[in-house]
Amino acid sequence: MTKKDISGGVVHKAPADLRGALTSDQKALVAWEDLTPLARNEWICWVTFVKKPETRREHVQRTVKELKEGMRRPCCWIGCIHRTDKPISPSVQHVLNKRSKSK
């Protein structure tokens, strides 16, 4: 079995499960490769950010589906907080602060 390379994001590389789902669906793969590295990064982070394996599988499936529907970024996602090339925006920091207070 060969590992097919696909484009990654600004910070993240596509994990094996997402890479496998994208390479098995040509339309989704074409849409993926048309995204900016920052947009790909957000999809990757959105998939890997979850804790439960079943939720991750759902996110992988939704990524493929939504890319094929023309979505360019995950809906309602605050963006990848792992980027170190620039500070977190005030709006994202506000959401993160609200989340930490509600836990």
MOPAC internal coordinates of N, CA, C and O (Angstrom, degrees):
PM7 1SCF
backbone

  N    0.0000 0     0.00 0     0.00 0    0    0    0
  C    1.4454 1     0.00 0     0.00 0    1    0    0
  C    1.5234 1   108.27 1     0.00 0    2    1    0
  O    1.2310 1   120.32 1   -49.40 1    3    2    1
  N    1.3137 1   117.00 1   130.60 1    3    2    1
  C    1.4526 1   120.52 1   179.52 1    5    3    2
  C    1.5163 1   110.04 1   -98.56 1    6    5    3
  O    1.2310 1   121.61 1   -33.53 1    7    6    5
  N    1.3157 1   114.52 1   146.47 1    7    6    5
  C    1.4579 1   120.78 1   178.21 1    9    7    6
  C    1.5225 1   107.95 1   -91.44 1   10    9    7
  O    1.2310 1   120.30 1   -64.61 1   11   10    9
  N    1.3122 1   117.04 1   115.39 1   11   10    9
  C    1.4562 1   120.83 1  -179.97 1   13   11   10
  C    1.5121 1   109.31 1   -84.44 1   14   13   11
  O    1.2310 1   120.83 1   -52.37 1   15   14   13
  N    1.3283 1   116.01 1   127.63 1   15   14   13
  C    1.4563 1   120.39 1   177.02 1   17   15   14
  C    1.5100 1   109.70 1   -80.15 1   18   17   15
  O    1.2310 1   121.72 1   -42.58 1   19   18   17
  N    1.3079 1   114.31 1   137.42 1   19   18   17
  C    1.4585 1   120.92 1   171.61 1   21   19   18
  C    1.5090 1   106.58 1  -130.92 1   22   21   19
  O    1.2310 1   120.53 1   -18.01 1   23   22   21
  N    1.2935 1   116.60 1   161.99 1   23   22   21
  C    1.4587 1   120.64 1  -178.94 1   25   23   22
  C    1.5158 1   110.92 1   -67.27 1   26   25   23
  O    1.2310 1   121.49 1   -35.82 1   27   26   25
  N    1.3288 1   114.75 1   144.18 1   27   26   25
  C    1.4508 1   120.94 1   177.69 1   29   27   26
  C    1.5113 1   111.01 1  -102.07 1   30   29   27
  O    1.2310 1   121.47 1    18.42 1   31   30   29
  N    1.3064 1   114.80 1  -161.58 1   31   30   29
  C    1.4575 1   120.62 1  -179.85 1   33   31   30
  C    1.5078 1   111.99 1  -105.16 1   34   33   31
  O    1.2310 1   121.03 1    15.00 1   35   34   33
  N    1.3031 1   115.64 1  -165.00 1   35   34   33
  C    1.4601 1   121.83 1   179.62 1   37   35   34
  C    1.5228 1   109.93 1   -68.64 1   38   37   35
  O    1.2310 1   120.43 1   136.68 1   39   38   37
  N    1.3162 1   116.79 1   -43.32 1   39   38   37
  C    1.4611 1   122.46 1  -176.82 1   41   39   38
  C    1.5271 1   111.48 1  -111.27 1   42   41   39
  O    1.2310 1   120.54 1   141.87 1   43   42   41
  N    1.3154 1   116.57 1   -38.13 1   43   42   41
  C    1.4654 1   121.49 1  -171.64 1   45   43   42
  C    1.5309 1   112.69 1  -103.72 1   46   45   43
  O    1.2310 1   121.75 1   -30.33 1   47   46   45
  N    1.3381 1   114.26 1   149.67 1   47   46   45
  C    1.4639 1   121.34 1   167.70 1   49   47   46
  C    1.5268 1   106.56 1   -97.14 1   50   49   47
  O    1.2310 1   120.62 1   -27.35 1   51   50   49
  N    1.3199 1   116.43 1   152.65 1   51   50   49
  C    1.4655 1   120.14 1   179.26 1   53   51   50
  C    1.5282 1   109.12 1   -66.31 1   54   53   51
  O    1.2310 1   120.02 1   -53.18 1   55   54   53
  N    1.3435 1   117.57 1   126.82 1   55   54   53
  C    1.4611 1   120.11 1   177.82 1   57   55   54
  C    1.5285 1   110.46 1   -70.53 1   58   57   55
  O    1.2310 1   120.97 1   -17.55 1   59   58   57
  N    1.3061 1   115.75 1   162.45 1   59   58   57
  C    1.4657 1   121.80 1  -173.98 1   61   59   58
  C    1.5252 1   112.81 1   -56.53 1   62   61   59
  O    1.2310 1   119.47 1   137.49 1   63   62   61
  N    1.3251 1   118.61 1   -42.51 1   63   62   61
  C    1.4618 1   120.24 1  -177.08 1   65   63   62
  C    1.5294 1   111.29 1   -66.33 1   66   65   63
  O    1.2310 1   120.12 1   137.84 1   67   66   65
  N    1.3126 1   117.37 1   -42.16 1   67   66   65
  C    1.4607 1   120.54 1   178.00 1   69   67   66
  C    1.5279 1   110.61 1   -69.47 1   70   69   67
  O    1.2310 1   120.62 1   137.59 1   71   70   69
  N    1.3164 1   116.41 1   -42.41 1   71   70   69
  C    1.4645 1   120.97 1   178.20 1   73   71   70
  C    1.5328 1   110.45 1   -58.40 1   74   73   71
  O    1.2310 1   120.75 1   136.32 1   75   74   73
  N    1.3334 1   116.18 1   -43.68 1   75   74   73
  C    1.4595 1   120.38 1   179.52 1   77   75   74
  C    1.5143 1   112.63 1   -63.30 1   78   77   75
  O    1.2310 1   120.65 1   137.75 1   79   78   77
  N    1.3249 1   116.36 1   -42.25 1   79   78   77
  C    1.4694 1   120.53 1   179.75 1   81   79   78
  C    1.5239 1   110.68 1   -65.58 1   82   81   79
  O    1.2310 1   120.56 1   138.74 1   83   82   81
  N    1.3221 1   116.53 1   -41.26 1   83   82   81
  C    1.4662 1   119.97 1  -178.52 1   85   83   82
  C    1.5311 1   112.13 1   -70.73 1   86   85   83
  O    1.2310 1   120.42 1   139.19 1   87   86   85
  N    1.3129 1   116.80 1   -40.81 1   87   86   85
  C    1.4674 1   118.82 1  -178.06 1   89   87   86
  C    1.5247 1   112.46 1   -73.82 1   90   89   87
  O    1.2310 1   120.40 1   164.78 1   91   90   89
  N    1.3279 1   116.84 1   -15.22 1   91   90   89
  C    1.4676 1   119.03 1   177.71 1   93   91   90
  C    1.5291 1   112.23 1   -90.72 1   94   93   91
  O    1.2310 1   120.23 1   178.78 1   95   94   93
  N    1.3259 1   117.17 1    -1.22 1   95   94   93
  C    1.4608 1   121.00 1   179.26 1   97   95   94
  C    1.5311 1   108.50 1  -133.42 1   98   97   95
  O    1.2310 1   120.54 1   -76.94 1   99   98   97
  N    1.3063 1   116.57 1   103.06 1   99   98   97
  C    1.4630 1   121.85 1  -173.23 1  101   99   98
  C    1.5251 1   113.11 1   -58.25 1  102  101   99
  O    1.2310 1   119.91 1   138.63 1  103  102  101
  N    1.3209 1   117.77 1   -41.37 1  103  102  101
  C    1.4668 1   120.56 1  -179.27 1  105  103  102
  C    1.5305 1   110.90 1   -63.92 1  106  105  103
  O    1.2310 1   120.48 1   137.72 1  107  106  105
  N    1.3358 1   116.68 1   -42.28 1  107  106  105
  C    1.4619 1   120.87 1   178.45 1  109  107  106
  C    1.5264 1   110.60 1   -66.08 1  110  109  107
  O    1.2310 1   120.61 1   140.37 1  111  110  109
  N    1.3271 1   116.43 1   -39.63 1  111  110  109
  C    1.4632 1   120.48 1  -179.96 1  113  111  110
  C    1.5264 1   111.49 1   -65.00 1  114  113  111
  O    1.2310 1   120.16 1   138.70 1  115  114  113
  N    1.3130 1   117.30 1   -41.30 1  115  114  113
  C    1.4700 1   120.92 1   177.64 1  117  115  114
  C    1.5326 1   109.55 1   -62.14 1  118  117  115
  O    1.2310 1   120.54 1   136.78 1  119  118  117
  N    1.3268 1   116.58 1   -43.22 1  119  118  117
  C    1.4672 1   120.42 1   178.87 1  121  119  118
  C    1.5225 1   110.13 1   -64.35 1  122  121  119
  O    1.2310 1   120.05 1   139.17 1  123  122  121
  N    1.3252 1   117.52 1   -40.83 1  123  122  121
  C    1.4627 1   122.40 1   178.87 1  125  123  122
  C    1.5349 1   110.76 1   -59.67 1  126  125  123
  O    1.2310 1   120.74 1   131.99 1  127  126  125
  N    1.2986 1   116.19 1   -48.01 1  127  126  125
  C    1.4615 1   120.65 1  -177.02 1  129  127  126
  C    1.5252 1   111.84 1   -68.59 1  130  129  127
  O    1.2310 1   120.19 1   161.05 1  131  130  129
  N    1.3261 1   117.25 1   -18.95 1  131  130  129
  C    1.4658 1   121.47 1   178.34 1  133  131  130
  C    1.5338 1   112.37 1   -83.24 1  134  133  131
  O    1.2310 1   120.33 1   167.99 1  135  134  133
  N    1.3343 1   116.97 1   -12.01 1  135  134  133
  C    1.4631 1   121.06 1  -179.54 1  137  135  134
  C    1.5309 1   110.94 1   -75.72 1  138  137  135
  O    1.2310 1   121.37 1   -22.46 1  139  138  137
  N    1.3218 1   114.99 1   157.54 1  139  138  137
  C    1.4578 1   119.36 1   171.85 1  141  139  138
  C    1.5263 1   108.70 1   -73.37 1  142  141  139
  O    1.2310 1   119.77 1   -21.64 1  143  142  141
  N    1.3289 1   118.05 1   158.36 1  143  142  141
  C    1.4684 1   119.52 1   176.20 1  145  143  142
  C    1.5305 1   112.40 1   -57.18 1  146  145  143
  O    1.2310 1   120.01 1   144.67 1  147  146  145
  N    1.3256 1   117.59 1   -35.33 1  147  146  145
  C    1.4603 1   120.45 1   179.01 1  149  147  146
  C    1.5335 1   111.30 1   -66.29 1  150  149  147
  O    1.2310 1   120.17 1   138.37 1  151  150  149
  N    1.3260 1   117.27 1   -41.63 1  151  150  149
  C    1.4625 1   120.66 1   178.05 1  153  151  150
  C    1.5311 1   110.63 1   -65.86 1  154  153  151
  O    1.2310 1   120.35 1   137.22 1  155  154  153
  N    1.3365 1   116.94 1   -42.78 1  155  154  153
  C    1.4756 1   119.69 1   176.67 1  157  155  154
  C    1.5247 1   110.23 1   -60.13 1  158  157  155
  O    1.2310 1   120.99 1   139.47 1  159  158  157
  N    1.3282 1   115.72 1   -40.53 1  159  158  157
  C    1.4597 1   121.00 1   179.31 1  161  159  158
  C    1.5270 1   110.92 1   -58.43 1  162  161  159
  O    1.2310 1   120.37 1   138.38 1  163  162  161
  N    1.3219 1   116.91 1   -41.62 1  163  162  161
  C    1.4619 1   120.16 1  -179.65 1  165  163  162
  C    1.5256 1   111.67 1   -66.29 1  166  165  163
  O    1.2310 1   120.09 1   139.33 1  167  166  165
  N    1.3416 1   117.44 1   -40.67 1  167  166  165
  C    1.4664 1   119.78 1   176.35 1  169  167  166
  C    1.5288 1   110.28 1   -61.84 1  170  169  167
  O    1.2310 1   120.49 1   134.60 1  171  170  169
  N    1.3370 1   116.67 1   -45.40 1  171  170  169
  C    1.4643 1   120.36 1  -178.50 1  173  171  170
  C    1.5256 1   109.91 1   -61.51 1  174  173  171
  O    1.2310 1   120.53 1   132.69 1  175  174  173
  N    1.3136 1   116.60 1   -47.31 1  175  174  173
  C    1.4634 1   120.39 1  -179.51 1  177  175  174
  C    1.5313 1   110.34 1   -63.29 1  178  177  175
  O    1.2310 1   120.42 1   140.40 1  179  178  177
  N    1.3312 1   116.80 1   -39.60 1  179  178  177
  C    1.4604 1   121.11 1   179.16 1  181  179  178
  C    1.5291 1   110.52 1   -61.05 1  182  181  179
  O    1.2310 1   120.04 1   141.56 1  183  182  181
  N    1.3242 1   117.53 1   -38.44 1  183  182  181
  C    1.4646 1   122.07 1   179.44 1  185  183  182
  C    1.5239 1   110.76 1   -71.53 1  186  185  183
  O    1.2310 1   120.02 1   137.16 1  187  186  185
  N    1.3099 1   117.58 1   -42.84 1  187  186  185
  C    1.4688 1   120.82 1  -172.46 1  189  187  186
  C    1.5220 1   113.88 1   -87.46 1  190  189  187
  O    1.2310 1   119.49 1   166.84 1  191  190  189
  N    1.3252 1   118.57 1   -13.16 1  191  190  189
  C    1.4578 1   123.36 1  -176.23 1  193  191  190
  C    1.5291 1   112.70 1   -70.92 1  194  193  191
  O    1.2310 1   119.93 1   153.46 1  195  194  193
  N    1.3063 1   117.74 1   -26.54 1  195  194  193
  C    1.4686 1   121.40 1  -175.97 1  197  195  194
  C    1.5207 1   111.29 1   -74.06 1  198  197  195
  O    1.2310 1   120.50 1   -21.66 1  199  198  197
  N    1.3130 1   116.65 1   158.34 1  199  198  197
  C    1.4587 1   121.03 1  -175.61 1  201  199  198
  C    1.5362 1   114.09 1   -98.05 1  202  201  199
  O    1.2310 1   120.32 1   142.57 1  203  202  201
  N    1.3242 1   117.00 1   -37.43 1  203  202  201
  C    1.4629 1   120.44 1  -174.88 1  205  203  202
  C    1.5301 1   110.88 1   -85.83 1  206  205  203
  O    1.2310 1   120.18 1   -42.99 1  207  206  205
  N    1.3431 1   117.26 1   137.01 1  207  206  205
  C    1.4692 1   120.31 1   178.70 1  209  207  206
  C    1.5261 1   113.23 1   -57.90 1  210  209  207
  O    1.2310 1   120.26 1   142.19 1  211  210  209
  N    1.3453 1   117.11 1   -37.81 1  211  210  209
  C    1.4673 1   118.93 1  -178.78 1  213  211  210
  C    1.5297 1   110.73 1   -68.61 1  214  213  211
  O    1.2310 1   120.02 1   145.30 1  215  214  213
  N    1.3211 1   117.56 1   -34.70 1  215  214  213
  C    1.4649 1   120.40 1   177.06 1  217  215  214
  C    1.5225 1   109.72 1   -68.63 1  218  217  215
  O    1.2310 1   120.43 1   141.12 1  219  218  217
  N    1.3121 1   116.77 1   -38.88 1  219  218  217
  C    1.4682 1   120.10 1   178.25 1  221  219  218
  C    1.5274 1   110.36 1   -62.68 1  222  221  219
  O    1.2310 1   120.21 1   136.26 1  223  222  221
  N    1.3278 1   117.20 1   -43.74 1  223  222  221
  C    1.4754 1   119.99 1   177.72 1  225  223  222
  C    1.5272 1   110.38 1   -59.54 1  226  225  223
  O    1.2310 1   120.82 1   138.61 1  227  226  225
  N    1.3467 1   116.04 1   -41.39 1  227  226  225
  C    1.4710 1   119.59 1   177.60 1  229  227  226
  C    1.5242 1   111.16 1   -62.43 1  230  229  227
  O    1.2310 1   120.28 1   139.76 1  231  230  229
  N    1.3167 1   117.08 1   -40.24 1  231  230  229
  C    1.4666 1   120.24 1   179.75 1  233  231  230
  C    1.5288 1   111.24 1   -66.89 1  234  233  231
  O    1.2310 1   120.14 1   141.60 1  235  234  233
  N    1.3213 1   117.34 1   -38.40 1  235  234  233
  C    1.4683 1   120.09 1   176.61 1  237  235  234
  C    1.5217 1   109.49 1   -62.44 1  238  237  235
  O    1.2310 1   120.43 1   132.53 1  239  238  237
  N    1.3367 1   116.77 1   -47.47 1  239  238  237
  C    1.4673 1   120.74 1   179.92 1  241  239  238
  C    1.5302 1   111.09 1   -62.32 1  242  241  239
  O    1.2310 1   120.45 1   137.64 1  243  242  241
  N    1.3139 1   116.75 1   -42.36 1  243  242  241
  C    1.4753 1   120.33 1   179.00 1  245  243  242
  C    1.5211 1   111.29 1   -65.63 1  246  245  243
  O    1.2310 1   120.19 1   143.69 1  247  246  245
  N    1.3231 1   117.24 1   -36.31 1  247  246  245
  C    1.4645 1   120.29 1   178.37 1  249  247  246
  C    1.5204 1   109.88 1   -59.11 1  250  249  247
  O    1.2310 1   120.33 1   130.65 1  251  250  249
  N    1.3206 1   116.98 1   -49.35 1  251  250  249
  C    1.4682 1   121.43 1   179.50 1  253  251  250
  C    1.5237 1   109.99 1   -60.50 1  254  253  251
  O    1.2310 1   120.48 1   130.81 1  255  254  253
  N    1.3220 1   116.70 1   -49.19 1  255  254  253
  C    1.4652 1   121.59 1  -178.52 1  257  255  254
  C    1.5276 1   111.57 1   -60.07 1  258  257  255
  O    1.2310 1   120.80 1   131.30 1  259  258  257
  N    1.3192 1   116.07 1   -48.70 1  259  258  257
  C    1.4594 1   119.95 1  -175.18 1  261  259  258
  C    1.5231 1   112.39 1   -71.44 1  262  261  259
  O    1.2310 1   119.75 1   146.53 1  263  262  261
  N    1.3168 1   118.09 1   -33.47 1  263  262  261
  C    1.4640 1   119.67 1   173.90 1  265  263  262
  C    1.5300 1   110.39 1   -62.11 1  266  265  263
  O    1.2310 1   121.07 1   138.35 1  267  266  265
  N    1.3171 1   115.55 1   -41.65 1  267  266  265
  C    1.4736 1   119.67 1   179.44 1  269  267  266
  C    1.5218 1   111.79 1   -67.46 1  270  269  267
  O    1.2310 1   120.53 1   155.16 1  271  270  269
  N    1.3313 1   116.60 1   -24.84 1  271  270  269
  C    1.4657 1   121.14 1   177.32 1  273  271  270
  C    1.5304 1   111.64 1   -84.52 1  274  273  271
  O    1.2310 1   120.30 1   176.08 1  275  274  273
  N    1.3200 1   117.03 1    -3.92 1  275  274  273
  C    1.4557 1   120.47 1   176.97 1  277  275  274
  C    1.5170 1   115.79 1   100.43 1  278  277  275
  O    1.2310 1   119.83 1  -177.25 1  279  278  277
  N    1.3266 1   117.92 1     2.75 1  279  278  277
  C    1.4664 1   119.40 1   178.52 1  281  279  278
  C    1.5264 1   109.54 1   -69.36 1  282  281  279
  O    1.2310 1   120.57 1   -40.10 1  283  282  281
  N    1.3040 1   116.51 1   139.90 1  283  282  281
  C    1.4574 1   121.70 1  -177.51 1  285  283  282
  C    1.5337 1   112.32 1  -103.04 1  286  285  283
  O    1.2310 1   120.36 1   159.44 1  287  286  285
  N    1.3184 1   116.91 1   -20.56 1  287  286  285
  C    1.4725 1   121.83 1   179.95 1  289  287  286
  C    1.5257 1   108.55 1  -144.63 1  290  289  287
  O    1.2310 1   120.18 1   -24.55 1  291  290  289
  N    1.3337 1   117.26 1   155.45 1  291  290  289
  C    1.4631 1   119.21 1   177.77 1  293  291  290
  C    1.5296 1   110.58 1   -64.08 1  294  293  291
  O    1.2310 1   120.53 1   -42.77 1  295  294  293
  N    1.2934 1   116.59 1   137.23 1  295  294  293
  C    1.4663 1   121.96 1  -179.66 1  297  295  294
  C    1.5274 1   109.86 1   -68.57 1  298  297  295
  O    1.2310 1   121.17 1   -43.61 1  299  298  297
  N    1.2992 1   115.36 1   136.39 1  299  298  297
  C    1.4629 1   122.25 1   173.71 1  301  299  298
  C    1.5273 1   113.84 1    61.98 1  302  301  299
  O    1.2310 1   119.54 1  -156.95 1  303  302  301
  N    1.2977 1   118.48 1    23.05 1  303  302  301
  C    1.4610 1   122.92 1   179.57 1  305  303  302
  C    1.5158 1   107.93 1   -95.36 1  306  305  303
  O    1.2310 1   120.30 1   -49.02 1  307  306  305
  N    1.3261 1   117.04 1   130.98 1  307  306  305
  C    1.4566 1   120.75 1  -176.82 1  309  307  306
  C    1.5242 1   112.29 1   -74.16 1  310  309  307
  O    1.2310 1   120.37 1   169.39 1  311  310  309
  N    1.2920 1   116.89 1   -10.61 1  311  310  309
  C    1.4560 1   119.94 1  -179.35 1  313  311  310
  C    1.5145 1   111.10 1   103.39 1  314  313  311
  O    1.2310 1   121.19 1   -17.49 1  315  314  313
  N    1.2933 1   115.32 1   162.51 1  315  314  313
  C    1.4597 1   121.53 1  -177.31 1  317  315  314
  C    1.5228 1   110.35 1   -70.77 1  318  317  315
  O    1.2310 1   120.72 1   -55.47 1  319  318  317
  N    1.3159 1   116.22 1   124.53 1  319  318  317
  C    1.4589 1   120.78 1   178.46 1  321  319  318
  C    1.5284 1   111.27 1   -90.76 1  322  321  319
  O    1.2310 1   120.12 1  -177.08 1  323  322  321
  N    1.3272 1   117.38 1     2.92 1  323  322  321
  C    1.4614 1   121.53 1  -177.84 1  325  323  322
  C    1.5216 1   113.56 1   -89.62 1  326  325  323
  O    1.2310 1   120.24 1   173.98 1  327  326  325
  N    1.3062 1   117.14 1    -6.02 1  327  326  325
  C    1.4663 1   119.38 1   179.83 1  329  327  326
  C    1.5202 1   109.72 1   -66.91 1  330  329  327
  O    1.2310 1   121.08 1   -47.10 1  331  330  329
  N    1.3104 1   115.53 1   132.90 1  331  330  329
  C    1.4638 1   120.00 1   179.19 1  333  331  330
  C    1.5242 1   111.90 1  -112.36 1  334  333  331
  O    1.2310 1   120.32 1  -179.11 1  335  334  333
  N    1.3235 1   116.99 1     0.89 1  335  334  333
  C    1.4627 1   119.77 1  -177.52 1  337  335  334
  C    1.5207 1   112.78 1   -84.29 1  338  337  335
  O    1.2310 1   120.12 1   171.47 1  339  338  337
  N    1.3324 1   117.38 1    -8.53 1  339  338  337
  C    1.4610 1   120.75 1   176.35 1  341  339  338
  C    1.5174 1   108.82 1  -155.93 1  342  341  339
  O    1.2310 1   119.79 1   -23.30 1  343  342  341
  N    1.3265 1   118.01 1   156.70 1  343  342  341
  C    1.4668 1   119.98 1  -179.71 1  345  343  342
  C    1.5249 1   111.68 1   -70.70 1  346  345  343
  O    1.2310 1   121.36 1   -21.56 1  347  346  345
  N    1.3204 1   114.99 1   158.44 1  347  346  345
  C    1.4644 1   121.06 1   176.18 1  349  347  346
  C    1.5228 1   108.08 1   -67.09 1  350  349  347
  O    1.2310 1   120.76 1   -44.41 1  351  350  349
  N    1.3124 1   116.15 1   135.59 1  351  350  349
  C    1.4637 1   120.28 1  -178.66 1  353  351  350
  C    1.5290 1   109.94 1   -67.34 1  354  353  351
  O    1.2310 1   120.25 1   -24.70 1  355  354  353
  N    1.3207 1   117.12 1   155.30 1  355  354  353
  C    1.4759 1   119.89 1   178.54 1  357  355  354
  C    1.5278 1   112.97 1   -57.70 1  358  357  355
  O    1.2310 1   119.86 1   142.62 1  359  358  357
  N    1.3260 1   117.88 1   -37.38 1  359  358  357
  C    1.4655 1   119.86 1  -179.15 1  361  359  358
  C    1.5284 1   111.50 1   -67.16 1  362  361  359
  O    1.2310 1   120.17 1   139.28 1  363  362  361
  N    1.3322 1   117.28 1   -40.72 1  363  362  361
  C    1.4597 1   120.77 1   177.75 1  365  363  362
  C    1.5273 1   109.31 1   -68.30 1  366  365  363
  O    1.2310 1   119.95 1   138.54 1  367  366  365
  N    1.3186 1   117.70 1   -41.46 1  367  366  365
  C    1.4653 1   120.57 1   178.68 1  369  367  366
  C    1.5258 1   110.47 1   -59.84 1  370  369  367
  O    1.2310 1   120.20 1   141.24 1  371  370  369
  N    1.3229 1   117.23 1   -38.76 1  371  370  369
  C    1.4701 1   121.55 1   178.27 1  373  371  370
  C    1.5311 1   110.12 1   -60.71 1  374  373  371
  O    1.2310 1   120.05 1   134.41 1  375  374  373
  N    1.3286 1   117.51 1   -45.59 1  375  374  373
  C    1.4693 1   121.14 1   179.61 1  377  375  374
  C    1.5214 1   110.07 1   -63.72 1  378  377  375
  O    1.2310 1   120.21 1   136.31 1  379  378  377
  N    1.3182 1   117.21 1   -43.69 1  379  378  377
  C    1.4629 1   120.32 1   179.43 1  381  379  378
  C    1.5273 1   111.41 1   -62.92 1  382  381  379
  O    1.2310 1   120.03 1   140.18 1  383  382  381
  N    1.3150 1   117.54 1   -39.82 1  383  382  381
  C    1.4543 1   121.28 1   177.50 1  385  383  382
  C    1.5282 1   111.44 1   -63.48 1  386  385  383
  O    1.2310 1   120.35 1   137.91 1  387  386  385
  N    1.3326 1   116.93 1   -42.09 1  387  386  385
  C    1.4672 1   120.95 1   178.01 1  389  387  386
  C    1.5216 1   110.47 1   -63.50 1  390  389  387
  O    1.2310 1   120.45 1   139.86 1  391  390  389
  N    1.3217 1   116.75 1   -40.14 1  391  390  389
  C    1.4804 1   120.23 1   179.56 1  393  391  390
  C    1.5124 1   111.18 1   -64.23 1  394  393  391
  O    1.2310 1   120.17 1   136.26 1  395  394  393
  N    1.3292 1   117.28 1   -43.74 1  395  394  393
  C    1.4665 1   119.42 1  -176.89 1  397  395  394
  C    1.5337 1   111.10 1   -67.56 1  398  397  395
  O    1.2310 1   119.47 1   149.34 1  399  398  397
  N    1.3211 1   118.62 1   -30.66 1  399  398  397
  C    1.4630 1   121.40 1   178.30 1  401  399  398
  C    1.5261 1   112.25 1   -73.88 1  402  401  399
  O    1.2310 1   120.43 1   152.56 1  403  402  401
  N    1.3372 1   116.78 1   -27.44 1  403  402  401
  C    1.4659 1   119.79 1  -177.49 1  405  403  402
  C    1.5158 1   112.78 1   -84.92 1  406  405  403
  O    1.2310 1   119.62 1   172.63 1  407  406  405
  N    1.3091 1   118.34 1    -7.37 1  407  406  405
  C    1.4803 1   120.49 1  -178.98 1  409  407  406
  C    1.4985 1   111.89 1   -85.52 1  410  409  407
  O    1.2310 1   120.10 1   180.00 1  411  410  409

